[in-house]
């Protein structure tokens, strides 16, 4: 399972690559090549030495998405995954999620953006005060 909830947190004085490497080392499912490939997929440069604390909000969001998908989970839970992304970034990440969907991955998406829901979702449940009020 891959999860991104609200604003992802990382070790601020490490690079994006080093943060993902530390996380990947926990499960030992993927190596450096897969981490690099995933970072490039979400539009990040793996060799960038900049510490995460100096990343823009959009770059941190992309890093969070990379973390959620890098081990190729069958289920993704995404809470407002486009937060902080500019229009091109949103379009890039939509393409990534649509590709994952085509590969048979299950994606649960929480979003307030109607367009995100229309583009990405097969089934929609609208909630109000913690209760499902409609399904389509």
RAHU-V184116 format. One record per backbone hydrogen bond with DSSP energy under -0.5 kcal/mol. NH is the residue of the N-H (numbers start at 0). CO is the residue of the C=O. Records with the same first field share a line. If there is no record, write none. Layout:
NH->CO + CO
This chain:
1->74
3->76
7->5
11->9
13->10
15->49
18->14
19->15
20->16
21->17
22->18
23->19
24->20
25->21 + 22
26->22 + 23
27->23
28->23
34->30
35->31
36->32
37->33
38->34
39->35
40->36
41->37
42->39
43->38
45->43
47->44
51->13
52->11
53->50
54->51
59->55
60->56
61->57
62->58
63->59
64->60
65->61
66->62
67->63
68->64
69->65
71->68
75->105
76->1
77->75 + 107
78->3 + 76
79->77 + 109
82->79
84->81
89->85
90->86
91->87
92->88
93->89
94->90
95->91
96->92
97->93
98->94
99->95
100->96
101->97
102->98
103->100
104->99
105->73
107->75
108->106
109->77
110->108
113->111
116->112
117->113
118->114
119->115
120->116
125->133
127->130
130->127
132->125
133->125
135->123
